[in-house]
Amino acid sequence: MNDLPYAADAEASLSGEELNVLRRQYYREAEQGDVTTQTKFNFAWGSIKSRKAHDQDFGVALLKEIFKEDPERRRECLYYLALGSFKLGRYLEAREFNNKLLKMEPGNLQAQNLQELIEKKHEKEGLLGMVIVGGAVAVGALIVGTIFNKNKR
């Protein structure tokens, strides 16, 4: 990923304490019954930058809420929705969000570089899946062949 400096967010993470600052602000506002969109966005952003999948998943969920509730904030949500989905291994969803952003901003270098990462990872995992399926088919054929040969005798 070093050749894609604009997609550094794919690797960068917040420390636990940095995320806790955002978490405390979010829950403090929630207790008061009024979480601002900015606080929700900040916590979502921080959660996506966490190394923990459950934090990342929560961040994506918060961003989806913002995306639905606040049309003016949709553009800024798309990159982090794509990034969060990418980090969670949801490459098709990441591609969908990223493509929406690229339609709005074709020259967005972060989105262009994230698209490259998404495609590379998706292709790599697709090839790995094919190898696993191919191996399973070969093992299955070997077992059937062995059984068939034993029945012939």
C-alpha positions in Angstrom: 0.0 0.0 0.0 3.0 2.3 0.1 2.6 3.3 -3.5 -0.9 4.7 -2.7 -0.2 7.6 -0.3 -3.7 9.0 -0.6 -5.2 5.8 0.7 -3.2 5.8 3.9 -6.4 5.7 5.8 -6.7 2.1 4.9 -3.8 1.3 7.2 -3.8 4.2 9.8 -5.6 3.6 13.1 -6.3 5.6 16.2 -5.0 4.7 19.6 -7.4 3.3 22.1 -7.3 6.6 24.1 -8.0 8.7 21.0 -11.0 6.6 20.2 -12.2 6.8 23.8 -12.2 10.6 23.6 -14.6 10.4 20.7 -16.6 7.6 22.4 -17.1 9.6 25.6 -18.3 12.6 23.6 -20.8 10.6 21.7 -22.2 8.8 24.8 -22.3 12.1 26.8 -24.4 13.7 24.1 -26.5 10.5 23.8 -27.3 10.7 27.5 -28.4 14.2 27.0 -30.7 13.1 24.3 -29.1 15.0 21.4 -26.1 13.6 19.5 -25.0 16.2 17.0 -24.2 15.0 13.5 -20.6 16.2 13.8 -20.1 14.2 17.0 -21.7 11.1 15.4 -19.4 11.6 12.3 -16.3 12.0 14.4 -17.0 8.8 16.4 -17.8 6.9 13.2 -14.6 8.1 11.6 -12.6 7.1 14.7 -14.3 3.8 14.9 -13.5 3.0 11.3 -9.9 3.8 12.0 -9.8 1.3 14.9 -8.0 -2.0 14.5 -11.1 -3.8 15.9 -13.7 -5.1 13.5 -16.6 -4.5 15.9 -15.6 -0.8 16.2 -15.3 -0.6 12.4 -18.7 -2.2 12.0 -20.2 0.3 14.5 -18.6 3.2 12.6 -20.1 2.0 9.3 -23.5 1.7 11.0 -23.2 5.3 12.3 -22.2 6.6 8.9 -25.1 4.8 7.2 -27.4 6.6 9.7 -25.8 10.0 8.8 -26.1 9.2 5.1 -29.8 8.5 5.4 -30.6 11.3 7.8 -28.5 14.2 6.4 -28.4 14.5 2.6 -25.9 17.4 2.9 -23.4 15.1 4.6 -23.7 12.2 2.1 -20.6 13.1 0.1 -18.3 13.2 3.1 -19.8 9.9 4.4 -19.1 8.0 1.2 -15.3 7.7 1.4 -15.4 6.5 5.0 -18.3 4.1 4.2 -16.1 2.7 1.4 -13.1 2.6 3.7 -14.9 0.9 6.6 -16.5 -1.6 4.3 -13.0 -2.3 2.8 -11.4 -2.8 6.2 -14.2 -5.2 7.1 -13.6 -7.3 3.9 -16.9 -6.2 2.4 -15.4 -5.4 -1.0 -18.6 -5.3 -3.1 -20.1 -2.8 -0.6 -16.9 -0.8 -0.5 -16.9 -0.6 -4.3 -20.5 0.5 -4.4 -19.9 3.4 -1.9 -16.6 4.4 -3.6 -18.2 4.4 -7.1 -20.9 6.7 -5.8 -18.2 9.1 -4.6 -16.3 8.8 -7.9 -19.4 9.7 -9.8 -19.7 12.9 -7.7 -15.9 13.6 -7.7 -14.1 11.8 -10.5 -10.8 13.5 -9.6 -10.9 12.5 -6.0 -7.4 10.9 -5.5 -8.3 9.2 -2.2 -11.3 7.5 -3.8 -9.2 6.6 -6.9 -6.5 5.0 -4.8 -9.0 3.3 -2.6 -10.7 1.9 -5.7 -7.3 0.3 -6.7 -7.0 -1.2 -3.2 -10.5 -2.6 -3.4 -10.0 -4.1 -6.8 -6.6 -5.7 -5.8 -8.0 -7.2 -2.6 -11.2 -8.4 -4.2 -9.2 -10.0 -7.1 -6.7 -11.6 -4.6 -9.5 -13.0 -2.5 -11.4 -14.2 -5.5 -8.3 -16.1 -6.7 -7.8 -17.6 -3.2 -11.4 -18.7 -3.2 -10.9 -20.4 -6.6 -7.9 -22.2 -5.3 -9.8 -23.4 -2.2 -12.7 -24.6 -4.3 -10.4 -26.2 -6.8 -8.6 -28.0 -3.9 -11.9 -29.2 -2.4 -13.0 -30.5 -5.8 -9.7 -32.4 -6.2 -10.0 -33.9 -2.8 -13.6 -34.9 -3.4 -12.6 -36.5 -6.7 -9.8 -38.4 -5.0 -12.2 -39.7 -2.3 -14.8 -40.8 -4.9 -12.0 -42.4 -7.0 -10.7 -44.3 -4.0 -14.2 -45.5 -3.1 -14.9 -46.5 -6.7 -11.7 -48.5 -6.9 -12.4 -50.3 -3.6 -15.8 -51.3 -4.9 -14.3 -52.7 -8.1 -12.2 -55.1 -6.2 
